């Protein structure tokens, strides 16, 4: 936040050795969620959004899907250490974590939400963290299992990941998602070409351009995104990874002004 006031130098970690990671008991460590309670929480969150934004597409969802949840549990250093020392045992940790997390998706399926956002930061800004085949063995099968109960209850399900997941656009689609939310590192050009007529696509102007300007670059960025997405029936123009508080307000307003001048479909 502005001036670095959100900086926190209190550093701690829950696991000191990869062996502790491999043998974690998810239920004993994190508890078993109450289904009815979480159905209510997800429904309440959805309706609060819908009430506050009656003319918008509103949703609820979860951020702790798989790798994002494991990053929160382990921290990057321990996650990479445990995965690197014994990828197979760490793959079992992913499966066990996903079995524990599945209860949230069962609650989402029974909630009132019509749209669900699943967020999982599974890649770096430069691409996959692990070998792509590792994702296809341990990550995407679990993601597909998460999506199924949501689809079964008629919900629209969107996937979000920070970084560059261009390599996995087809994998994400194959999991059953109705749409994808992208930062500017993920190729909007490829996404619109392959999925523009079949999926919701949300993205992906570069927030750094709004931060630094000038206006000519902001206009060019919006024009480029709109040239790709305007003819896609499910396209939402958005700034990838949001707009930080040190962005000049006039730049954010100008971005929106340019968008509104270009947003009418033919």
DOLOGU-687084 format. One record per residue: residue number from 1; residue in one letter; x, y, z of N, C-alpha, C, O in turn. Coordinates in pm, whole numbers. Layout:
BEGIN
NUM:A:X:Y:Z:X:Y:Z:X:Y:Z:X:Y:Z
...
This chain:
BEGIN
1:X:84:-119:0:0:0:0:88:125:0:210:116:16
2:X:25:240:-18:100:363:-35:196:386:82:158:376:199
3:X:319:417:48:420:441:150:471:315:218:545:323:315
4:X:432:200:168:477:74:228:414:43:362:470:-32:441
5:X:295:101:389:236:86:523:182:-54:548:146:-87:661
6:X:175:-138:443:130:-276:465:247:-372:484:227:-493:491
7:X:370:-319:492:488:-404:509:485:-473:645:457:-410:747
8:X:515:-602:646:516:-679:770:643:-764:771:658:-854:688
9:X:734:-735:864:860:-809:868:858:-924:968:963:-980:1000
10:X:741:-959:1018:730:-1075:1107:727:-1201:1020:630:-1227:949
11:X:832:-1278:1027:847:-1395:941:838:-1521:1025:906:-1534:1127
12:X:754:-1614:983:743:-1740:1053:709:-1848:952:665:-1818:841
13:X:730:-1974:991:691:-2084:904:644:-2200:990:693:-2221:1101
14:X:549:-2274:936:488:-2382:1012:564:-2513:999:548:-2603:1083
15:X:647:-2527:895:717:-2652:868:866:-2624:856:908:-2533:785
16:X:945:-2703:927:1090:-2682:929:1167:-2787:848:1288:-2774:829
17:X:1096:-2890:800:1164:-3000:732:1067:-3060:630:948:-3071:659
18:X:1115:-3098:511:1025:-3158:412:951:-3281:464:838:-3306:422
19:X:1011:-3357:555:946:-3476:607:816:-3439:679:719:-3514:674
20:X:815:-3323:745:693:-3277:810:584:-3248:706:466:-3269:731
21:X:626:-3201:590:531:-3172:482:472:-3302:428:351:-3312:409
22:X:559:-3401:405:512:-3526:344:413:-3601:434:330:-3677:384
23:X:422:-3581:564:341:-3660:657:227:-3581:720:164:-3629:815
24:X:198:-3461:670:95:-3378:732:-42:-3444:724:-78:-3502:621
25:X:-115:-3436:831:-254:-3480:838:-340:-3355:825:-347:-3274:917
26:X:-406:-3338:710:-478:-3215:681:-593:-3191:781:-609:-3080:832
27:X:-672:-3295:808:-785:-3278:898:-738:-3243:1039:-796:-3156:1104
28:X:-633:-3311:1086:-585:-3286:1221:-524:-3146:1233:-535:-3082:1337
29:X:-461:-3100:1125:-392:-2971:1130:-486:-2854:1108:-477:-2752:1176
30:X:-579:-2868:1012:-662:-2755:971:-810:-2773:1003:-889:-2680:985
31:X:-847:-2891:1052:-986:-2913:1091:-1073:-2953:974:-1032:-2945:858
32:X:-1193:-2996:1005:-1292:-3035:905:-1396:-2925:897:-1457:-2889:998
33:X:-1418:-2872:779:-1509:-2758:768:-1653:-2804:784:-1688:-2917:752
34:X:-1735:-2715:834:-1878:-2740:850:-1948:-2703:719:-1946:-2587:678
35:X:-2008:-2801:654:-2067:-2779:522:-2174:-2670:525:-2169:-2578:443
36:X:-2268:-2680:615:-2378:-2584:621:-2327:-2442:647:-2377:-2346:589
37:X:-2229:-2431:733:-2172:-2299:765:-2111:-2235:640:-2129:-2116:615
38:X:-2038:-2317:562:-1972:-2260:445:-2069:-2237:330:-2046:-2146:249
39:X:-2174:-2315:320:-2278:-2283:223:-2335:-2145:254:-2354:-2063:164
40:X:-2361:-2121:382:-2414:-1990:422:-2315:-1878:395:-2353:-1772:345
41:X:-2187:-1901:427:-2086:-1797:405:-2073:-1762:257:-2068:-1644:221
42:X:-2067:-1864:172:-2056:-1837:29:-2180:-1767:-24:-2171:-1675:-105
43:X:-2299:-1811:22:-2423:-1747:-23:-2430:-1603:24:-2467:-1514:-53
44:X:-2395:-1578:150:-2397:-1442:204:-2302:-1351:127:-2335:-1237:96
45:X:-2184:-1404:96:-2087:-1323:22:-2139:-1290:-118:-2126:-1177:-165
46:X:-2199:-1390:-182:-2254:-1367:-316:-2363:-1261:-312:-2362:-1168:-393
47:X:-2458:-1273:-219:-2569:-1178:-215:-2524:-1038:-175:-2583:-940:-218
48:X:-2421:-1029:-92:-2368:-896:-58:-2309:-828:-181:-2325:-708:-199
49:X:-2242:-906:-267:-2189:-851:-392:-2302:-809:-485:-2299:-702:-545
50:X:-2403:-896:-497:-2514:-868:-587:-2592:-743:-543:-2636:-664:-626
51:X:-2608:-727:-412:-2680:-610:-361:-2600:-483:-386:-2657:-380:-422
52:X:-2469:-489:-367:-2386:-370:-384:-2364:-336:-531:-2340:-220:-564
53:X:-2374:-437:-619:-2344:-416:-761:-2454:-481:-846:-2428:-581:-912
54:X:-2574:-426:-844:-2686:-493:-909:-2676:-503:-1060:-2745:-584:-1121
55:X:-2590:-423:-1123:-2578:-426:-1268:-2450:-497:-1314:-2408:-482:-1428
56:X:-2389:-575:-1224:-2263:-641:-1255:-2277:-793:-1248:-2372:-845:-1191
57:X:-2180:-862:-1306:-2170:-1006:-1289:-2103:-1031:-1154:-1985:-999:-1136
58:X:-2176:-1087:-1060:-2124:-1105:-924:-2093:-1251:-898:-2147:-1340:-965
59:X:-2008:-1276:-801:-1962:-1412:-778:-1910:-1426:-637:-1897:-1329:-563
60:X:-1882:-1550:-600:-1802:-1580:-483:-1700:-1683:-526:-1693:-1716:-645
61:X:-1621:-1736:-434:-1521:-1833:-475:-1419:-1860:-368:-1441:-1832:-250
62:X:-1304:-1914:-411:-1198:-1948:-317:-1062:-1922:-379:-1043:-1932:-500
63:X:-968:-1887:-293:-831:-1854:-334:-734:-1967:-303:-621:-1965:-351
64:X:-775:-2064:-224:-680:-2164:-172:-689:-2296:-248:-672:-2404:-190
65:X:-716:-2288:-377:-751:-2404:-457:-650:-2518:-445:-683:-2624:-391
66:X:-530:-2498:-495:-427:-2602:-483:-294:-2537:-449:-256:-2529:-333
67:X:-222:-2491:-552:-89:-2437:-526:-95:-2309:-444:-8:-2287:-361
68:X:-195:-2225:-465:-207:-2105:-381:-223:-2143:-235:-165:-2080:-147
69:X:-303:-2247:-209:-320:-2293:-72:-192:-2349:-15:-159:-2324:101
70:X:-119:-2426:-96:7:-2484:-47:113:-2377:-27:196:-2389:64
71:X:112:-2273:-110:204:-2161:-88:175:-2095:46:266:-2062:122
72:X:46:-2076:76:9:-2017:205:50:-2105:322:95:-2054:425
73:X:36:-2236:306:72:-2330:412:223:-2338:434:270:-2334:547
74:X:297:-2349:323:438:-2386:332:534:-2270:310:645:-2271:362
75:X:492:-2170:235:586:-2070:185:658:-2127:64:670:-2248:48
76:X:705:-2037:-23:767:-2083:-147:890:-2169:-122:908:-2271:-189
77:X:974:-2131:-27:1100:-2204:-7:1073:-2349:29:1132:-2440:-30
78:X:985:-2372:126:958:-2509:168:882:-2586:61:905:-2705:42
79:X:791:-2520:-9:718:-2586:-117:815:-2637:-223:807:-2753:-264
80:X:906:-2552:-268:1001:-2591:-373:1099:-2696:-323:1139:-2785:-398
81:X:1139:-2685:-197:1231:-2784:-140:1165:-2921:-134:1224:-3020:-177
82:X:1043:-2927:-80:974:-3055:-67:943:-3115:-204:957:-3235:-224
83:X:901:-3031:-299:870:-3081:-433:996:-3127:-505:992:-3225:-581
84:X:1107:-3058:-482:1230:-3094:-551:1297:-3219:-496:1354:-3297:-572
85:X:1290:-3239:-364:1354:-3355:-303:1281:-3484:-338:1344:-3584:-371
86:X:1148:-3481:-332:1072:-3602:-362:941:-3563:-432:839:-3546:-366
87:X:945:-3548:-564:826:-3504:-638:706:-3598:-620:592:-3551:-619
88:X:731:-3728:-608:620:-3822:-595:550:-3806:-461:428:-3799:-455
89:X:627:-3799:-354:566:-3780:-222:498:-3644:-213:394:-3631:-149
90:X:557:-3544:-277:492:-3413:-276:364:-3416:-358:267:-3347:-326
91:X:364:-3496:-465:240:-3514:-541:130:-3572:-456:14:-3537:-471
92:X:167:-3663:-366:68:-3719:-273:17:-3612:-177:-100:-3613:-140
93:X:105:-3520:-137:61:-3408:-54:-42:-3324:-129:-143:-3283:-71
94:X:-18:-3298:-258:-114:-3222:-339:-249:-3294:-340:-353:-3231:-319
95:X:-248:-3426:-363:-373:-3502:-366:-446:-3493:-232:-567:-3471:-228
96:X:-371:-3509:-121:-435:-3505:11:-489:-3366:42:-597:-3351:98
97:X:-413:-3264:4:-461:-3128:25:-589:-3104:-56:-683:-3041:-7
98:X:-592:-3154:-179:-710:-3133:-263:-831:-3209:-211:-944:-3162:-225
99:X:-809:-3325:-152:-922:-3396:-91:-979:-3315:24:-1100:-3311:44
100:X:-890:-3251:101:-937:-3165:211:-1010:-3043:155:-1115:-3006:207
101:X:-956:-2981:51:-1013:-2860:-7:-1146:-2887:-77:-1229:-2797:-89
102:X:-1167:-3009:-123:-1287:-3042:-198:-1414:-3004:-122:-1516:-2976:-184
103:X:-1407:-3004:9:-1526:-2971:88:-1573:-2828:63:-1693:-2799:71
104:X:-1479:-2738:33:-1519:-2601:0:-1597:-2598:-131:-1692:-2522:-145
105:X:-1556:-2680:-225:-1624:-2681:-355:-1760:-2747:-344:-1854:-2710:-415
106:X:-1772:-2844:-257:-1905:-2903:-231:-1998:-2799:-170:-2117:-2795:-200
107:X:-1942:-2714:-83:-2023:-2607:-24:-2056:-2500:-129:-2168:-2449:-133
108:X:-1960:-2467:-214:-1988:-2373:-322:-2098:-2425:-413:-2183:-2349:-459
109:X:-2096:-2555:-440:-2198:-2614:-527:-2337:-2598:-468:-2434:-2583:-543
110:X:-2350:-2602:-337:-2481:-2591:-271:-2517:-2447:-237:-2625:-2422:-183
111:X:-2428:-2353:-266:-2455:-2213:-234:-2546:-2151:-339:-2578:-2213:-440
112:X:-2589:-2027:-313:-2678:-1955:-405:-2603:-1892:-522:-2667:-1845:-616
113:X:-2472:-1890:-518:-2394:-1820:-620:-2421:-1878:-758:-2425:-2000:-776
114:X:-2438:-1790:-855:-2456:-1833:-993:-2322:-1842:-1067:-2308:-1917:-1163
115:X:-2225:-1764:-1020:-2091:-1763:-1080:-1990:-1786:-969:-2001:-1726:-862
116:X:-1891:-1871:-995:-1788:-1902:-896:-1651:-1875:-959:-1624:-1916:-1072
117:X:-1566:-1806:-884:-1429:-1780:-926:-1334:-1871:-848:-1336:-1873:-725
118:X:-1252:-1945:-921:-1150:-2029:-860:-1015:-1968:-893:-977:-1958:-1009
119:X:-942:-1929:-790:-813:-1861:-809:-701:-1954:-765:-703:-2008:-654
120:X:-603:-1972:-851:-489:-2056:-815:-364:-2007:-886:-349:-2026:-1007
121:X:-275:-1943:-812:-151:-1892:-870:-53:-2007:-891:31:-2033:-805
122:X:-64:-2074:-1003:9:-2199:-1024:135:-2183:-1107:206:-2281:-1130
123:X:164:-2061:-1152:280:-2039:-1239:356:-1914:-1195:305:-1832:-1119
124:X:478:-1901:-1246:554:-1778:-1230:510:-1676:-1336:427:-1706:-1421
125:X:567:-1557:-1329:543:-1459:-1435:605:-1501:-1567:568:-1449:-1672
126:X:699:-1598:-1562:765:-1645:-1683:719:-1784:-1726:773:-1839:-1821
127:X:620:-1841:-1657:568:-1971:-1698:562:-2069:-1583:564:-2028:-1467
128:X:553:-2199:-1613:531:-2301:-1510:641:-2306:-1405:759:-2285:-1433
129:X:599:-2333:-1283:692:-2352:-1172:755:-2490:-1179:873:-2507:-1148
130:X:676:-2590:-1221:721:-2728:-1229:718:-2774:-1376:671:-2703:-1464
131:X:771:-2893:-1399:759:-2955:-1530:611:-2961:-1569:529:-3003:-1488
132:X:575:-2919:-1691:434:-2921:-1730:364:-3055:-1709:246:-3059:-1676
133:X:437:-3165:-1728:374:-3296:-1709:342:-3323:-1563:252:-3401:-1532
134:X:415:-3259:-1473:384:-3272:-1330:247:-3212:-1301:169:-3268:-1224
135:X:218:-3097:-1362:86:-3038:-1349:-22:-3133:-1400:-127:-3149:-1339
136:X:7:-3195:-1512:-95:-3280:-1576:-118:-3410:-1499:-220:-3476:-1517
137:X:-23:-3447:-1415:-42:-3566:-1333:-105:-3533:-1198:-189:-3608:-1149
138:X:-64:-3421:-1136:-105:-3396:-998:-198:-3275:-981:-271:-3268:-881
139:X:-197:-3182:-1074:-270:-3058:-1054:-403:-3056:-1130:-508:-3039:-1068
140:X:-399:-3073:-1260:-522:-3058:-1338:-628:-3164:-1310:-746:-3131:-1312
141:X:-592:-3290:-1282:-698:-3386:-1246:-776:-3342:-1122:-897:-3362:-1116
142:X:-708:-3284:-1024:-778:-3233:-906:-864:-3113:-940:-975:-3098:-890
143:X:-813:-3027:-1026:-889:-2909:-1065:-1018:-2950:-1136:-1123:-2890:-1115
144:X:-1010:-3052:-1220:-1129:-3102:-1288:-1231:-3156:-1189:-1351:-3137:-1206
145:X:-1183:-3224:-1085:-1274:-3275:-981:-1341:-3160:-907:-1458:-3171:-870
146:X:-1269:-3050:-884:-1329:-2935:-817:-1443:-2875:-900:-1546:-2836:-846
147:X:-1422:-2868:-1030:-1517:-2800:-1118:-1647:-2880:-1133:-1755:-2821:-1147
148:X:-1638:-3011:-1130:-1753:-3094:-1165:-1878:-3068:-1081:-1985:-3049:-1140
149:X:-1871:-3065:-947:-1994:-3039:-871:-2052:-2901:-896:-2173:-2881:-882
150:X:-1969:-2806:-933:-2018:-2672:-964:-2094:-2673:-1096:-2200:-2612:-1108
151:X:-2039:-2742:-1194:-2110:-2755:-1322:-2240:-2834:-1305:-2342:-2803:-1368
152:X:-2235:-2936:-1220:-2354:-3020:-1199:-2472:-2940:-1144:-2587:-2976:-1166
153:X:-2442:-2832:-1071:-2549:-2749:-1014:-2576:-2625:-1099:-2646:-2533:-1055
154:X:-2522:-2623:-1221:-2556:-2518:-1316:-2481:-2388:-1301:-2521:-2287:-1358
155:X:-2373:-2388:-1224:-2298:-2265:-1204:-2200:-2241:-1318:-2153:-2335:-1381
156:X:-2171:-2114:-1344:-2064:-2077:-1434:-1935:-2066:-1351:-1935:-2005:-1244
157:X:-1828:-2125:-1400:-1704:-2135:-1321:-1590:-2070:-1398:-1564:-2105:-1513
158:X:-1522:-1975:-1333:-1412:-1903:-1395:-1282:-1938:-1325:-1280:-1961:-1204
159:X:-1174:-1942:-1401:-1042:-1972:-1347:-953:-1848:-1355:-952:-1778:-1456
160:X:-880:-1823:-1247:-786:-1712:-1242:-650:-1762:-1196:-641:-1837:-1099
161:X:-545:-1719:-1265:-410:-1740:-1215:-326:-1618:-1250:-334:-1567:-1362
162:X:-246:-1572:-1154:-145:-1474:-1185:-38:-1539:-1272:-34:-1661:-1286
163:X:49:-1456:-1331:160:-1509:-1408:121:-1550:-1549:17:-1510:-1601
164:X:207:-1631:-1609:190:-1672:-1749:147:-1818:-1755:229:-1908:-1738
165:X:19:-1841:-1780:-27:-1979:-1796:-70:-2007:-1940:-157:-2091:-1965
166:X:-7:-1937:-2035:-38:-1959:-2176:-27:-2107:-2213:-111:-2159:-2285
167:X:77:-2173:-2165:99:-2313:-2197:-17:-2401:-2152:-37:-2510:-2207
168:X:-94:-2356:-2054:-198:-2440:-1993:-340:-2395:-2027:-435:-2443:-1965
169:X:-356:-2306:-2122:-491:-2260:-2156:-581:-2377:-2194:-696:-2384:-2150
170:X:-530:-2469:-2275:-611:-2584:-2316:-639:-2676:-2198:-749:-2730:-2186
171:X:-539:-2695:-2111:-559:-2778:-1992:-669:-2721:-1904:-753:-2795:-1852
172:X:-669:-2589:-1886:-771:-2525:-1804:-909:-2544:-1868:-1006:-2577:-1799
173:X:-917:-2524:-1998:-1044:-2544:-2068:-1091:-2688:-2053:-1210:-2714:-2035
174:X:-998:-2784:-2062:-1034:-2925:-2052:-1084:-2964:-1914:-1150:-3066:-1898
175:X:-1053:-2882:-1814:-1104:-2909:-1679:-1251:-2873:-1664:-1315:-2910:-1566
176:X:-1305:-2801:-1762:-1447:-2770:-1759:-1482:-2627:-1724:-1599:-2595:-1702
177:X:-1382:-2540:-1718:-1410:-2400:-1685:-1485:-2332:-1799:-1464:-2362:-1916
178:X:-1573:-2241:-1760:-1645:-2160:-1859:-1566:-2038:-1900:-1597:-1976:-2002
179:X:-1464:-2001:-1822:-1390:-1879:-1855:-1258:-1871:-1783:-1231:-1946:-1690
180:X:-1176:-1775:-1829:-1041:-1759:-1776:-1011:-1611:-1755:-1046:-1527:-1837
181:X:-947:-1582:-1643:-903:-1447:-1609:-752:-1445:-1616:-685:-1533:-1562
182:X:-696:-1344:-1684:-554:-1347:-1717:-484:-1217:-1682:-539:-1108:-1697
183:X:-360:-1230:-1636:-269:-1117:-1630:-208:-1097:-1769:-224:-1183:-1856
184:X:-138:-983:-1791:-86:-956:-1926:20:-1053:-1973:50:-1057:-2092
185:X:80:-1133:-1883:180:-1230:-1928:116:-1345:-2006:179:-1400:-2096
186:X:-8:-1381:-1973:-78:-1484:-2048:-128:-1425:-2180:-178:-1313:-2183
187:X:-113:-1500:-2286:-140:-1448:-2421:-289:-1430:-2446:-362:-1527:-2464
188:X:-335:-1305:-2446:-472:-1277:-2483:-496:-1309:-2630:-606:-1349:-2668
189:X:-394:-1291:-2711:-406:-1320:-2855:-438:-1468:-2877:-529:-1500:-2953
190:X:-364:-1557:-2809:-391:-1700:-2823:-526:-1736:-2761:-602:-1815:-2817
191:X:-556:-1677:-2646:-682:-1708:-2578:-802:-1671:-2664:-898:-1748:-2675
192:X:-798:-1553:-2726:-911:-1512:-2809:-920:-1597:-2935:-1030:-1626:-2982
193:X:-806:-1635:-2990:-806:-1717:-3112:-866:-1855:-3087:-944:-1905:-3168
194:X:-829:-1917:-2974:-872:-2055:-2947:-1005:-2064:-2873:-1082:-2157:-2895
195:X:-1033:-1965:-2786:-1147:-1978:-2695:-1242:-1858:-2699:-1336:-1852:-2620
196:X:-1217:-1764:-2788:-1295:-1642:-2790:-1443:-1660:-2819:-1524:-1578:-2777
197:X:-1479:-1766:-2890:-1619:-1789:-2924:-1688:-1887:-2829:-1809:-1907:-2838
198:X:-1612:-1947:-2739:-1668:-2052:-2654:-1657:-2025:-2505:-1729:-2087:-2426
199:X:-1570:-1934:-2464:-1543:-1912:-2323:-1547:-1764:-2287:-1529:-1677:-2372
200:X:-1573:-1738:-2160:-1554:-1604:-2105:-1404:-1578:-2096:-1329:-1664:-2050
201:X:-1361:-1460:-2139:-1221:-1420:-2128:-1216:-1284:-2060:-1283:-1191:-2103
202:X:-1136:-1273:-1955:-1127:-1150:-1877:-982:-1105:-1872:-897:-1175:-1818
203:X:-954:-989:-1928:-817:-938:-1928:-797:-834:-2037:-892:-784:-2099
204:X:-671:-804:-2058:-562:-821:-1965:-461:-709:-1986:-343:-732:-2010
205:X:-512:-586:-1976:-426:-468:-1988:-320:-469:-1878:-345:-514:-1766
206:X:-204:-418:-1911:-90:-419:-1819:-101:-301:-1722:-93:-185:-1763
207:X:-118:-332:-1595:-134:-228:-1494:-12:-137:-1483:-23:-23:-1438
208:X:106:-188:-1524:228:-107:-1519:222:10:-1616:285:113:-1593
209:X:146:-6:-1724:131:103:-1820:45:214:-1760:73:332:-1782
210:X:-59:176:-1684:-137:277:-1614:-52:349:-1510:-69:469:-1485
211:X:39:276:-1450:124:333:-1345:219:438:-1400:240:543:-1340
212:X:278:409:-1517:384:495:-1568:340:584:-1683:404:686:-1709
213:X:231:546:-1755:185:627:-1867:287:624:-1982:368:532:-1989
214:X:283:723:-2070:190:836:-2077:56:794:-2137:31:675:-2159
215:X:-29:891:-2165:-162:862:-2216:-158:783:-2347:-243:698:-2373
216:X:-59:814:-2429:-51:745:-2557:-33:594:-2539:-92:515:-2612
217:X:46:556:-2442:65:413:-2416:-60:350:-2356:-95:237:-2390
218:X:-128:423:-2269:-252:371:-2211:-355:347:-2321:-418:242:-2325
219:X:-371:444:-2410:-466:426:-2521:-427:308:-2607:-512:227:-2644
220:X:-300:297:-2639:-255:187:-2724:-281:51:-2659:-317:-45:-2727
221:X:-262:43:-2527:-285:-83:-2456:-432:-122:-2460:-465:-238:-2485
222:X:-520:-26:-2434:-663:-55:-2436:-707:-90:-2578:-784:-184:-2597
223:X:-659:-17:-2676:-696:-44:-2815:-654:-185:-2856:-727:-255:-2926
224:X:-535:-226:-2812:-486:-360:-2847:-573:-468:-2785:-612:-563:-2854
225:X:-605:-455:-2656:-691:-554:-2590:-828:-558:-2654:-883:-666:-2678
226:X:-885:-441:-2682:-1019:-437:-2738:-1022:-490:-2881:-1122:-548:-2924
227:X:-913:-471:-2956:-909:-522:-3092:-915:-674:-3093:-966:-734:-3188
228:X:-863:-738:-2987:-866:-883:-2976:-997:-933:-2919:-1050:-1035:-2964
229:X:-1051:-862:-2820:-1164:-915:-2746:-1301:-867:-2787:-1401:-930:-2751
230:X:-1310:-758:-2861:-1442:-697:-2883:-1539:-791:-2955:-1659:-787:-2927
231:X:-1490:-874:-3044:-1579:-964:-3118:-1598:-1098:-3050:-1660:-1188:-3106
232:X:-1545:-1112:-2931:-1565:-1234:-2853:-1687:-1212:-2763:-1687:-1117:-2685
233:X:-1789:-1296:-2770:-1915:-1269:-2699:-1902:-1266:-2547:-1985:-1205:-2480
234:X:-1799:-1333:-2492:-1784:-1335:-2347:-1665:-1258:-2296:-1610:-1292:-2191
235:X:-1623:-1154:-2369:-1502:-1080:-2330:-1534:-969:-2232:-1626:-890:-2253
236:X:-1455:-964:-2123:-1459:-854:-2027:-1323:-784:-2032:-1220:-848:-2010
237:X:-1320:-656:-2060:-1197:-579:-2054:-1160:-559:-1907:-1244:-521:-1826
238:X:-1034:-585:-1874:-990:-570:-1735:-841:-540:-1731:-768:-567:-1826
239:X:-799:-485:-1620:-656:-462:-1595:-603:-582:-1519:-653:-615:-1412
240:X:-501:-649:-1575:-445:-767:-1510:-387:-734:-1373:-309:-641:-1358
241:X:-429:-814:-1274:-382:-802:-1136:-417:-668:-1071:-348:-622:-981
242:X:-526:-606:-1119:-585:-491:-1052:-499:-365:-1064:-395:-365:-1130
243:X:-544:-259:-1000:-480:-128:-1011:-427:-90:-873:-507:-66:-783
244:X:-295:-84:-854:-240:-54:-722:-268:90:-680:-295:176:-764
245:X:-263:117:-549:-305:248:-498:-214:363:-538:-254:479:-525
246:X:-92:335:-587:-5:445:-629:-23:480:-776:53:560:-830
247:X:-123:419:-842:-154:455:-980:-218:594:-983:-311:619:-907
248:X:-171:683:-1069:-235:815:-1079:-384:801:-1113:-420:731:-1208
249:X:-468:867:-1037:-611:856:-1058:-649:897:-1200:-736:836:-1262
250:X:-584:1001:-1251:-617:1047:-1386:-585:941:-1491:-650:934:-1595
251:X:-484:857:-1463:-451:750:-1557:-560:643:-1556:-598:592:-1661
252:X:-608:608:-1438:-715:509:-1428:-843:560:-1495:-912:484:-1563
253:X:-874:688:-1474:-993:745:-1536:-978:751:-1688:-1074:726:-1761
254:X:-859:782:-1735:-839:787:-1879:-849:648:-1941:-905:633:-2050
255:X:-796:548:-1874:-811:409:-1919:-959:376:-1939:-997:320:-2041
256:X:-1042:412:-1840:-1184:382:-1850:-1251:464:-1960:-1341:415:-2028
257:X:-1206:586:-1977:-1261:670:-2083:-1234:609:-2221:-1323:605:-2306
258:X:-1111:562:-2241:-1077:499:-2369:-1158:372:-2388:-1209:346:-2497
259:X:-1171:292:-2281:-1251:170:-2291:-1394:201:-2334:-1446:138:-2425
260:X:-1457:300:-2269:-1597:330:-2299:-1614:381:-2442:-1719:364:-2503
261:X:-1510:444:-2496:-1519:493:-2634:-1508:379:-2735:-1543:396:-2851
262:X:-1460:264:-2691:-1436:151:-2783:-1524:31:-2757:-1518:-67:-2831
263:X:-1606:36:-2653:-1669:-88:-2604:-1793:-131:-2682:-1836:-245:-2666
264:X:-1851:-46:-2765:-1973:-85:-2835:-1939:-188:-2944:-1851:-165:-3027
265:X:-2010:-300:-2940:-1989:-401:-3043:-2062:-359:-3171:-2163:-290:-3167
266:X:-2008:-403:-3283:-2070:-368:-3412:-2202:-440:-3425:-2270:-425:-3527
